[in-house]
């Protein structure tokens, strides 16, 4: 299996992102720097030394009765929370 496909299957990154990480020299196979097109086997040790994902999580409070996870229902607001129904045309 090619190294970029292996990294994508292990959810490190996409195959195109893996190509960039390999070009930068941040992927190691059995202690040596990987190059594009390297093939690995199950016995090989693969190390990736690259960026940590900078994720931001936001939490907010919503009024009772508002559904935010359904695209069809999110257009309608709860009447019990003092909101009026939006007309859907």
SULBEL-V475041 format. One record per pair of residues at least 12 apart in sequence whose ideal C-beta (glycine too) atoms are under 6 Angstrom apart, sorted by the first residue. I is the first residue (numbers start at 0). J is the second residue. D is the distance in Angstrom with one decimal. If there is no record, write none. Layout:
I:J:D ; I:J:D
This chain:
1:38:5.8 ; 2:33:5.3 ; 2:37:4.7 ; 2:39:5.8 ; 3:17:3.8 ; 3:18:5.5 ; 5:39:5.6 ; 11:47:5.7 ; 20:49:5.3 ; 21:33:5.4 ; 21:35:5.5 ; 25:48:5.0 ; 25:49:4.5 ; 26:47:5.5 ; 27:46:4.3 ; 28:43:5.5 ; 28:45:5.7 ; 29:43:5.7 ; 29:44:5.3 ; 62:80:4.2 ; 63:80:5.8 ; 64:77:3.0 ; 64:79:5.3 ; 64:80:5.0 ; 65:77:5.7 ; 74:87:5.6
